[in-house]
Amino acid sequence: VYFGIRIWSAPAVLGLYAILGYLIAAQDMRAVLYTQLLLNGLNMFLDILFVTYFDYGIEG
């Protein structure tokens, strides 16, 4: 179950690494910080939403 979910998210993760790599190379650390804060906050919110409200369990 977990591997199947991770394999479908791989293109988005690789895209994120490319964007963050570009921002780090451009020395725009503020944008990197804000991007990471936004994505981590969104991840926490969506985890709670999918696990509790949509009852997805471990897949959420």
DANORDA-V64222 format. One line per field, one symbol per residue. ss: DSSP state (@ for helix, = for strand, . for the rest). A space follows every 50 residues. Layout:
BEGIN
ss = ???
END
This chain:
BEGIN
ss = .@@@@@@@@@@@@@@@@@@@@@@@@...@@@@@@@@@@@@@@@@@@@@@@ @@@...@@@.
END
